[in-house]
Amino acid sequence: MRACITECMKACEIFHVVHKKSFRWKWRHTNGDGRAIESKESYALYFECITAARAAGYEPRKQQQRTAAAA
């Protein structure tokens, strides 16, 4: 099962968007011609966003950790 998730699903990324005085989560992927396509909906919870991306056939990439020197 794990091999199918990593090999069959397309990559996407999760990002936050401003919403009123807070933020929400969306996901996006890059299509064949290089354009970034965002999810139509935004999600209050990070986990909801990941679940929606996976349901659409995308696997969120691991977020890169920023080191203290890079921040």
N, C-alpha and C positions, 0 to 999 in steps of 0.2 A: 504494500500500500504506500509506503513512504517513497519508493522509487517513482510511482505514478505522480505523486504530488510534486516532486522536484523536477521530473522530466516532462510531464504532460501539461502542467499548468504554466501559463505565461507570467512573467514577472510584472509587478506593479509596486508603487510606493504609496505610503500613507503620509498625509501631511495635514496640518491644521489650517483652518480658515477663521477669520474674525467673524464673530456672530454676536451682535449687540455689545454687551460689555464683557464678553467671554470669548470662547472659541468652540468650534466643532471640528470633526474629522472628515476628510474625504480621501479617496484613493484615485490614482491616475496610472495610466499605462501609455506606452508609446506604440503607435500603430506602425504598419509596414512602411509608410512614407515619412516616418520620423515625427509626426505630430503627436503632441501629448493630449490624451483624451481623459477628462476628469469624470468622476462619478456624478450623476445628476443630483443625487441626494447627499446631504451631509448628515453626520451621525454624532450624537451627544457623547457616546462612549467609544473609546478606541477599539475595544473588542467588537462592538457592533460593526464598525467599519471594516475590520479584518474579516469578519464573518461574511459580510456582503461582498467583499472582493473575492473571497474564495468561492462563494456561491455563483459568481459570474465567471469563474474559471481562471482567476488570477491568484498568484501567491505573493504576498508582500515580501519585499526584500528586507533583509536584516538592516536595521539602522546602524550607521557607522558611529562608533563612540568617539567623542571629541576628547582629546587629551588636554591636560591643563596648559601645556605649551601652545596648543593650537587655539585655545579659547581666547 
